[in-house]
Amino acid sequence: MEVESVNTAVSVQQNQAVNEKSVNNKQEKKANDGQKNKENVKQQISEGEVIKSIESANEKIQIYNTRLQFSIHEKTKEIMVKVLDSRTEEVIREIPPEKILDMVAKIWELAGIIVDEKV
């Protein structure tokens, strides 16, 4: 009797382990598929399409006396958008703010220094 209950308990644990591995594999596959889809989207958009989209957006917001200026933050390689007043060239808003990207770059730099020192 005791041997049967032990075998049953071991069998249940093995089934649970197999199910957990299956779930983990499915989650990893979904994550990998999502990453591949992001990479495909990045590759499919050409520079010309991006420029057309920017020009179209600028034309649509001209009625508000504003324009968009796109740039890439040097250290983080993130795209920044500045909303400018067309008349005064004053920056109305930055998305994301340049100061935040500078802070992120500094954190990355400090994290790299810490990792290098530990190794």
Buried (B, 14 or more C-beta within 10 A) or exposed (E): EEEEEEEEEEEEEEEEEEEEEEEEEEEEEEEEEEEEEEEEEEEEEEEEEEEEEBEEBBEEBEEEEBBBBBEEBEEBEBEBBBBBEEEEEEEEEBEBEBEBBBEBBEEEEEEEEEEEEEE
